[in-house]
Amino acid sequence: MNYTGPKIVTSLPGPKAQGVIERDLAMLSPSLTRTAPLVGVRAEGVYVEDIDGNVFLDFGSGIGVTGVGHRHPKVIEAVKKQLDALVFVNSLDYYTLPQVELAEMLFKVTPGDFPKRVFYSNSGSESIDTAIKMAKWHSRRAYGVGFINGFHGRTMGATSFTTTNLAARRGFSPLYPIAQFTPYPYCYRCLFNRTYPGCDMECMNYLTDVVFKKIIAPDETAFILFEPVQGAGGYIVPPKEFFTILSDLAKKHGILMIADEVQTGYGRTGKMFACEHFGFEPDIITMSKAFANGFPAAATVARREVMDWDDNAHEGTLNGGPVIMEAAKAVLRVIDEEKILENVRIQGEYLRAQLDELQKRYSIIGDIRGMGLMIGIELVKDEKKTPAGKQRDELIQAAFSRGLLLMAAGASSLRLIPPMIINREQIDTGLAIMEDCLKELH
């Protein structure tokens, strides 16, 4: 495969894709939200080809999963080599070398120069449930604090702390009764109608003066769970001082800090983990998505003294299989050897600058925010910042028809999260398509 750019050769969806979609609709769960009628059959680098031969430039990378590009040759090579040796030995009963080797690599790149332990699992949601259970076990405290607009996954523990919309929670009550919520600093749409800077961080005051004085006691709170940059909620970047205050508060009351880096981790923001931008070291950090570049894998890394549960307290049969571990090791090697973090910073700065220019020409772009190659574009209808959700969805479909894959976040935001190997020419191609779509909307 030698893709040089987007190429649309049929109506969309094409005839073969339409047939697959009809079969899918008859048999698969109707809970699956589909952004566009794409039936992918091949992919490489930053491109995805569908079953009818249409080629798309991927600005979503599976919500940040194919971080080092689709089918990166070094990852594929590592997987093939392991397949020829050993596919699976369960980690409940036995030991494998790849798990130990990956742990040694992980501890070098995760924040904090202190002893650590790791628990491997299969998805971001599982890594969150692991963190919740671990924090409760270690602290023997009852409650956890989450943030409004946060997304942590679909398993019951993760869902209990997910507040992006009612659809994720409706019909599943009672959820875990341990969750209490406080506002996240969404400065573009401040719940307190304040303007940053100079807002006195009233969102933090709500936690200290309301949650911790009227709802739950700090000494009964096991953990605070957060995304350093909120993902599905709209790519919300908090002020740096927010995490300074939050970290100090947690230390004061002996509350564990759980950083959900499932989407932000593995270089996406220009640093290996997003919390490094804010200058604090979480007690527990979760990761998945880009962890194995498309293979189902996740990890929960914690301070050694926090992961102190008993034998048999938490396990999983399929966790940490040798093939998955080798893929994850290869991803870390690629990030280091190919200077992926540097590319994220360079291309992220370029992409942001071009988007700032685009905002000057199109008033529908209300806000642009993000870090590295994790950038949100919030669309609004007017000066009152009325969310333009319908127009956002129309833009996504218009871009798809031109060969660009875009994804939604929040009520009316686009999330740009392309593979971290993307170059300037590919960014320019994607932005040209986006501008054509914006012209059409106007």
Secondary structure, DSSP 8 states (H G I E B T S, - for coil): ----S-B--SSSS-HHHHHHHHHHHHHS-TT---SS---EEEEEBTEEEETTS-EEEESSHHHHTSTT-BT-HHHHHHHHHHHTT-S---TTT---HHHHHHHHHHHHHSS-SS-EEEEEESSHHHHHHHHHHHHHHHH---EEEEETT----SSHHHHHT--S-GGGTTT--S--TTEEEE----GGG-TT---SSSSTTHHHHHIIIIIIIII--GGGEEEEEE-SSBTTTT-B---HHHHHHHHHHHHHHT-EEEEE-TTTTTTTTSSSSGGGGGT---SEEEE-GGGGTTSS-EEEEEETTT----TTSS--TTTT-HHHHHHHHHHHHHHHHTTHHHHHHHHHHHHHHHHHHHHHH-TTEEEEEEETTEEEEEEBSSTT--B-HHHHHHHHHHHHHTTEE-EEETTTEEEE---TT--HHHHHHHHHHHHHHHHHH-
